[in-house]
Amino acid sequence: MTQLEYAKKGRVSPEMLNVAGREPLTAEQIRDNIAGGSTVIVKSDLHDCLPVGIGRNLTIKINANIGTSNYNADPALELEKLAAAVKYGADTVMDLSTGGNIRAMRRMIVAGSRVPVGTVPVYEAIVRSPDPSGLSEDDFLDSIRTHIEDGVDFITVHCGVTRNCIPLLESRIMGVVSRGGSFLIKWMLHHGRENPLYTRYDEILEMARQHDVVLSLGDGLRPGCLADATDKAQIQELKILGELAARAQARGVQVMIEGPGHVPLHAIKENIELQKTYCNGAPFYVLGPLVTDISPGYDHLTGAIGGALAGFYGADFLCYLTPKEHLGLPDIRDVIDGVIASKIAAHAADIARGIPGARDRDDAMSRARSNLDWESMYRISLNPDRAREIRKAAGSDEAEVCTMCGDFCSAKINRECRAQYRK
């Protein structure tokens, strides 16, 4: 049975118990939330990995995208990115490979990952036949089947991109920025037919249910710039995704919803509320969101600003951005920076949401700083290696204080004052 089928029968699965051991909820509470569609547990029964809970009242999770392109298809490098992403806190990874031997890369990442792995099956279909005339409906579904059989834990499927949405795109500046969404529109226009991922959705559900693969209903019409945010096309797709989510849950298939994209800061709350309304509280997976369009080279920071606010208002799952977003394929340093930025956003939101225990690490850091306990400060930080490296480069790694305040360090003065108080 799927986790959703277990939950609907009132049963607690081993995966629910596992997740509860790392979350502020009991296994029974997680079970009830899964049954209600507000939580998913990401883990295929074909993949030996740590099950991850995403959804209502759980800690916010983050995803790191890795994968090859036709400009760089080095499997060894992608495995290094996988290791770095997991080391620095990614809860899941997505293999978005579009270059080299895509299937071999996917199998290698699944075999080497102890966290859940997601993919976008339509990418592989596109790579095999960039001309839409060469792709049949069966080709799209065969790609989905192959990814599921290879053991991925969740898949992005752009089932909500329908022909009725196409006229709504005319007023956009950026059009369709989703690779999968743009190609499906190209396919529909060429063939004069509806999106096969929409018309053959029941077949996709059955494939996902067989191995308890979570469907991540992709936002193929997500806004690619602030000017396009929360427009008619985005909202129309969101409504369709809500209907598809309900159909999935009725069939015992776990589902989450993907969201924008580029959203101005003041519109993030509205976007979260719309998703929770139209999709009946299903877990929300957002890319950033980016709150400005002018930060190439720093989009991991722009996304973290939006991600923190999105998490506070109810997003459950943040997809990281790296400094290379909009510029190129990320390297290992970019992956680390992206993971850390997204982790900060998720953690800040968890504190603001009052998640039990979320601030414990921060309080431990405060005590270490108060005592000028540098080793503890390194250990508690999100990136101990980087913290140690920066202090050493400043020439103060052997000193009691850092080079910012030197002997006028407030922590040192406070410690001296405390010693006076106690006399």
C-alpha positions as CSV (number, residue, x, y, z in Angstrom):
1,M,0.0,0.0,0.0
2,T,1.0,3.6,-0.4
3,Q,1.5,5.9,2.6
4,L,-1.8,7.5,1.8
5,E,-3.6,4.2,1.7
6,Y,-2.1,3.2,5.0
7,A,-3.2,6.5,6.5
8,K,-6.8,6.2,5.1
9,K,-7.1,2.8,6.8
10,G,-5.9,4.4,10.1
11,R,-2.6,2.5,10.1
12,V,0.8,3.8,11.1
13,S,3.5,2.7,8.7
14,P,7.2,2.2,9.5
15,E,7.9,5.3,7.4
16,M,5.5,7.4,9.5
17,L,7.3,6.2,12.7
18,N,10.7,7.0,11.1
19,V,9.6,10.5,10.1
20,A,8.0,11.2,13.5
21,G,11.3,10.5,15.2
22,R,12.7,13.7,13.5
23,E,9.7,15.9,13.6
24,P,7.6,17.8,16.2
25,L,4.5,15.6,15.6
26,T,3.6,12.1,16.6
27,A,3.3,9.3,14.0
28,E,-0.5,9.4,14.6
29,Q,-0.6,13.1,13.8
30,I,1.4,12.6,10.7
31,R,-0.8,9.7,9.6
32,D,-3.9,11.9,10.0
33,N,-2.4,14.7,8.0
34,I,-1.4,12.3,5.2
35,A,-5.0,11.0,5.2
36,G,-6.2,14.6,4.9
37,G,-3.9,15.4,2.0
38,S,-1.8,18.0,3.8
39,T,1.3,15.9,4.2
40,V,3.3,13.5,2.1
41,I,6.1,11.1,2.9
42,V,8.6,11.0,0.0
43,K,10.1,7.5,-0.5
44,S,9.6,5.1,-3.3
45,D,9.4,1.4,-2.3
46,L,12.2,0.8,-4.8
47,H,14.7,3.2,-3.2
48,D,16.6,2.5,0.0
49,C,16.7,6.0,1.4
50,L,15.6,8.0,4.4
51,P,11.8,8.8,4.2
52,V,11.2,12.5,4.3
53,G,7.9,14.1,5.5
54,I,6.7,17.3,3.8
55,G,3.7,19.2,4.9
56,R,1.5,20.5,7.7
57,N,3.3,21.5,10.9
58,L,6.5,19.7,9.9
59,T,9.9,21.4,9.6
60,I,10.3,23.0,6.2
61,K,12.3,20.9,3.8
62,I,14.7,22.0,1.1
63,N,15.6,20.5,-2.3
64,A,18.8,20.8,-4.3
65,N,18.8,20.5,-8.1
66,I,21.8,18.7,-9.7
67,G,22.2,17.1,-13.1
68,T,24.1,17.2,-16.4
69,S,23.6,19.4,-19.4
70,N,24.7,19.0,-23.0
71,Y,27.6,21.4,-22.1
72,N,28.8,19.4,-19.1
73,A,27.9,15.8,-18.7
74,D,30.5,14.5,-16.2
75,P,28.9,11.9,-13.9
76,A,31.7,12.1,-11.3
77,L,31.0,15.9,-10.9
78,E,27.3,15.3,-10.3
79,L,28.1,12.7,-7.7
80,E,30.3,15.2,-5.9
81,K,27.4,17.7,-6.1
82,L,25.1,15.1,-4.6
83,A,27.5,14.5,-1.7
84,A,27.9,18.2,-1.1
85,A,24.2,18.9,-1.2
86,V,23.4,16.2,1.4
87,K,26.4,17.1,3.6
88,Y,25.2,20.7,3.9
89,G,21.6,19.9,4.6
90,A,19.5,19.2,1.5
91,D,16.5,17.0,2.4
92,T,16.0,15.8,-1.2
93,V,17.8,16.2,-4.5
94,M,16.4,16.4,-8.0
95,D,18.3,15.0,-11.0
96,L,17.5,17.3,-13.9
97,S,20.0,15.8,-16.3
98,T,19.7,16.7,-20.0
99,G,23.1,15.7,-21.3
100,G,25.1,12.5,-21.7
101,N,23.7,9.1,-20.7
102,I,20.7,10.5,-18.8
103,R,19.4,7.1,-17.6
104,A,22.8,6.0,-16.4
105,M,23.2,9.3,-14.5
106,R,19.8,8.9,-12.9
107,R,20.4,5.3,-11.8
108,M,23.8,6.4,-10.4
109,I,22.3,9.2,-8.3
110,V,19.5,7.0,-7.0
111,A,22.0,4.3,-6.0
112,G,24.2,6.8,-4.3
113,S,21.7,8.9,-2.5
114,R,20.4,8.3,1.0
115,V,17.9,11.1,0.6
116,P,14.9,11.0,-1.7
117,V,15.5,11.7,-5.4
118,G,13.2,13.5,-7.8
119,T,13.2,13.9,-11.5
120,V,11.3,15.6,-14.4
121,P,10.6,12.7,-16.9
122,V,9.5,15.0,-19.7
123,Y,13.1,16.3,-20.0
124,E,14.4,12.9,-21.1
125,A,11.6,12.6,-23.7
126,I,12.6,16.1,-25.0
127,V,16.3,15.2,-25.2
128,R,15.5,12.1,-27.2
129,S,13.3,14.0,-29.7
130,P,13.7,17.9,-29.6
131,D,11.3,18.1,-32.5
132,P,7.7,17.7,-31.2
133,S,6.7,15.9,-34.5
134,G,8.8,13.0,-33.4
135,L,7.2,12.5,-30.0
136,S,4.0,10.6,-29.4
137,E,1.8,10.5,-26.3
138,D,3.2,7.1,-25.5
139,D,6.7,8.5,-25.5
140,F,5.8,10.9,-22.7
141,L,4.2,8.2,-20.6
142,D,7.0,5.7,-21.3
143,S,9.5,8.2,-19.9
144,I,7.5,8.5,-16.7
145,R,7.3,4.7,-16.4
146,T,11.1,4.4,-16.8
147,H,11.8,7.0,-14.2
148,I,9.5,5.3,-11.7
149,E,11.0,1.9,-12.4
150,D,14.5,3.3,-11.8
151,G,13.5,4.1,-8.2
152,V,13.0,7.8,-8.1
153,D,10.9,9.0,-5.1
154,F,9.0,11.9,-6.7
155,I,8.4,13.2,-10.2
156,T,7.4,16.6,-11.5
157,V,4.7,16.2,-14.1
158,H,3.2,19.2,-15.9
159,C,-0.3,17.9,-16.1
160,G,-2.0,21.3,-15.6
161,V,-0.7,22.9,-18.8
162,T,-3.8,22.7,-21.0
163,R,-4.7,24.2,-24.3
164,N,-7.2,26.6,-22.7
165,C,-4.3,28.2,-20.8
166,I,-2.4,29.1,-24.0
167,P,-4.4,32.3,-24.9
168,L,-3.8,33.6,-21.3
169,L,-0.1,33.9,-22.0
170,E,-0.3,36.6,-24.6
171,S,0.2,39.5,-22.2
172,R,3.3,38.1,-20.5
173,I,6.8,39.5,-20.8
174,M,8.6,36.2,-20.2
175,G,6.1,33.8,-21.6
176,V,6.7,30.2,-20.3
177,V,10.0,29.7,-18.5
178,S,9.4,26.1,-17.5
179,R,11.4,23.8,-19.8
180,G,8.7,21.1,-19.5
181,G,5.8,23.5,-19.8
182,S,7.2,25.3,-22.9
183,F,7.9,22.1,-24.7
184,L,4.4,20.7,-24.0
185,I,2.8,23.9,-25.4
186,K,5.0,23.5,-28.5
187,W,3.8,19.9,-28.7
188,M,0.1,20.8,-28.4
189,L,0.4,23.6,-31.0
190,H,2.2,21.3,-33.4
191,H,-0.2,18.3,-33.0
192,G,-3.4,20.3,-32.4
193,R,-4.2,18.1,-29.4
194,E,-4.5,18.4,-25.6
195,N,-1.6,17.8,-23.2
196,P,-1.2,14.0,-22.9
197,L,-0.1,14.3,-19.3
198,Y,-3.6,15.8,-18.7
199,T,-5.7,13.5,-20.9
200,R,-3.9,10.3,-19.7
201,Y,-3.6,11.4,-16.1
202,D,-5.3,8.2,-14.7
203,E,-2.5,6.1,-16.3
204,I,0.1,8.3,-14.6
205,L,-1.7,7.8,-11.3
206,E,-1.6,4.1,-11.6
207,M,2.1,4.1,-12.4
208,A,2.8,6.3,-9.4
209,R,0.6,4.3,-7.0
210,Q,2.4,1.1,-7.9
211,H,5.7,2.2,-6.1
212,D,4.3,5.0,-3.9
213,V,6.0,7.7,-5.9
214,V,4.9,11.2,-4.9
215,L,3.5,13.3,-7.8
216,S,4.8,16.9,-7.7
217,L,2.3,18.6,-9.9
218,G,4.5,21.0,-11.8
219,D,3.7,24.7,-12.4
220,G,4.5,24.8,-16.1
221,L,3.1,28.3,-16.3
222,R,4.9,29.7,-13.3
223,P,5.9,33.4,-13.7
224,G,9.4,34.0,-14.9
225,C,9.5,37.6,-13.8
226,L,7.8,39.9,-11.3
227,A,5.6,41.4,-14.0
228,D,4.0,38.0,-14.8
229,A,3.3,37.0,-11.2
230,T,-0.2,35.9,-10.1
231,D,-1.6,36.4,-13.6
232,K,-4.5,34.6,-15.2
233,A,-2.4,31.8,-16.7
234,Q,-0.7,31.0,-13.4
235,I,-4.1,31.0,-11.5
236,Q,-5.8,28.9,-14.2
237,E,-3.2,26.3,-14.0
238,L,-3.3,26.3,-10.2
239,K,-7.0,25.6,-10.2
240,I,-6.4,22.7,-12.6
241,L,-3.7,21.3,-10.3
242,G,-6.1,21.5,-7.3
243,E,-8.6,19.3,-9.3
244,L,-5.8,16.9,-10.3
245,A,-4.6,16.7,-6.7
246,A,-8.0,15.6,-5.5
247,R,-8.2,12.9,-8.2
248,A,-4.7,11.6,-7.1
249,Q,-5.7,11.5,-3.5
250,A,-8.9,9.6,-4.3
251,R,-6.7,7.0,-6.0
252,G,-4.3,6.6,-3.1
253,V,-1.5,8.6,-4.7
254,Q,0.4,11.2,-2.6
255,V,0.7,14.6,-4.2
256,M,2.2,18.0,-3.7
257,I,1.9,21.2,-5.7
258,E,4.7,23.2,-7.3
259,G,4.5,27.0,-7.2
260,P,6.2,30.2,-8.4
261,G,8.8,31.3,-9.4
262,H,9.3,35.1,-9.4
263,V,6.9,36.9,-7.0
264,P,7.2,40.4,-5.5
265,L,7.6,40.3,-1.7
266,H,4.1,41.8,-1.0
267,A,2.4,39.1,-3.2
268,I,3.9,36.0,-1.5
269,K,1.2,35.7,1.2
270,E,-1.5,35.9,-1.5
271,N,0.2,33.2,-3.6
272,I,0.4,30.8,-0.6
273,E,-3.2,31.4,0.4
274,L,-4.4,30.9,-3.2
275,Q,-2.6,27.6,-3.4
276,K,-3.9,26.3,-0.1
277,T,-7.4,27.3,-1.1
278,Y,-7.5,25.9,-4.6
279,C,-5.5,22.7,-3.7
280,N,-7.2,22.0,-0.3
281,G,-4.1,22.4,1.8
282,A,-1.8,20.1,-0.2
283,P,1.9,20.5,0.5
284,F,3.4,23.5,-1.5
285,Y,6.8,23.3,-3.2
286,V,8.1,26.7,-4.3
287,L,11.2,27.7,-6.3
288,G,12.5,30.5,-4.1
289,P,10.4,32.5,-4.8
290,L,12.7,35.2,-6.2
291,V,11.6,38.7,-5.1
292,T,13.5,40.7,-7.6
293,D,14.6,40.2,-11.2
294,I,18.0,42.1,-11.1
295,S,20.2,39.8,-9.1
296,P,22.2,37.5,-11.4
297,G,25.0,36.0,-9.5
298,Y,23.1,36.5,-6.2
299,D,19.8,34.7,-6.9
300,H,20.5,32.3,-4.1
301,L,20.1,35.3,-1.8
302,T,17.0,36.7,-3.6
303,G,15.4,33.2,-3.4
304,A,16.2,32.9,0.3
305,I,14.5,36.2,1.0
306,G,11.4,35.0,-0.7
307,G,11.7,31.5,0.6
308,A,11.8,32.6,4.3
309,L,8.6,34.6,3.8
310,A,6.9,31.8,1.8
311,G,7.8,29.4,4.5
312,F,6.4,31.6,7.2
313,Y,3.1,32.0,5.3
314,G,2.7,28.2,4.7
315,A,5.0,26.9,2.0
316,D,6.2,23.4,3.0
317,F,9.1,22.7,0.6
318,L,11.7,25.1,-0.8
319,C,13.7,24.5,-3.9
320,Y,17.1,26.1,-3.7
321,L,18.6,28.5,-6.2
322,T,22.3,28.9,-6.7
323,P,24.4,31.9,-7.7
324,K,24.4,30.5,-11.3
325,E,20.6,30.7,-11.7
326,H,19.8,32.3,-15.0
327,L,23.6,32.2,-15.9
328,G,24.9,28.6,-16.1
329,L,25.2,25.1,-14.7
330,P,26.2,25.3,-11.0
331,D,29.5,23.9,-9.7
332,I,30.1,22.4,-6.3
333,R,30.7,25.8,-4.7
334,D,27.4,27.0,-6.1
335,V,25.5,24.0,-4.8
336,I,26.9,24.5,-1.3
337,D,26.0,28.2,-1.4
338,G,22.5,27.4,-2.7
339,V,21.9,24.8,0.0
340,I,23.0,27.0,2.8
341,A,21.0,30.0,1.6
342,S,17.8,27.9,1.3
343,K,18.5,26.2,4.7
344,I,18.8,29.6,6.3
345,A,15.4,30.6,4.8
346,A,13.7,27.3,6.0
347,H,15.2,27.6,9.5
348,A,14.2,31.2,9.9
349,A,10.7,30.4,8.9
350,D,10.5,27.4,11.3
351,I,11.6,29.7,14.1
352,A,8.9,32.3,13.2
353,R,6.3,29.6,12.9
354,G,7.1,28.4,16.5
355,I,8.1,24.9,15.5
356,P,9.2,23.2,18.8
357,G,12.9,23.1,19.2
358,A,13.6,25.1,16.1
359,R,15.5,27.8,18.0
360,D,17.6,25.4,20.1
361,R,20.6,25.5,17.8
362,D,20.5,29.3,17.8
363,D,20.4,29.5,21.6
364,A,23.4,27.1,21.7
365,M,25.2,29.4,19.3
366,S,24.4,32.4,21.5
367,R,25.9,30.7,24.5
368,A,29.0,29.7,22.6
369,R,29.5,33.3,21.4
370,S,29.0,34.7,24.9
371,N,31.8,32.4,26.1
372,L,34.0,33.0,23.0
373,D,33.9,29.3,22.5
374,W,35.1,29.2,18.9
375,E,35.1,25.5,18.4
376,S,31.5,25.3,19.5
377,M,30.6,28.2,17.2
378,Y,32.2,26.3,14.3
379,R,30.4,23.1,15.2
380,I,27.0,24.7,15.5
381,S,27.1,26.7,12.3
382,L,25.5,25.6,9.1
383,N,28.9,25.5,7.4
384,P,31.7,24.9,9.9
385,D,34.4,24.6,7.3
386,R,33.5,28.0,5.9
387,A,33.3,29.7,9.3
388,R,36.7,28.4,10.3
389,E,38.2,29.3,6.9
390,I,37.0,32.9,7.2
391,R,38.3,33.4,10.7
392,K,41.7,31.9,9.8
393,A,41.9,34.1,6.7
394,A,41.3,37.2,9.0
395,G,44.4,36.2,11.0
396,S,42.7,35.6,14.2
397,D,42.2,31.9,14.5
398,E,44.7,31.6,17.4
399,A,43.4,34.7,19.3
400,E,40.6,34.7,21.8
401,V,38.7,37.4,19.8
402,C,38.2,38.1,16.1
403,T,39.6,41.0,14.1
404,M,36.3,43.0,14.0
405,C,36.5,44.4,17.6
406,G,39.7,43.0,18.8
407,D,40.3,43.7,22.5
408,F,37.1,45.8,22.5
409,C,35.0,42.7,21.9
410,S,31.7,43.0,23.7
411,A,31.6,39.3,24.5
412,K,35.0,39.6,26.2
413,I,34.0,42.7,28.1
414,N,30.7,41.1,29.2
415,R,32.5,38.1,30.4
416,E,34.8,40.3,32.5
417,C,31.8,42.1,33.9
418,R,30.1,38.9,34.8
419,A,33.2,37.9,36.7
420,Q,32.9,41.2,38.6
421,Y,29.2,40.6,39.4
422,R,29.9,37.2,40.9
423,K,32.5,38.6,43.4
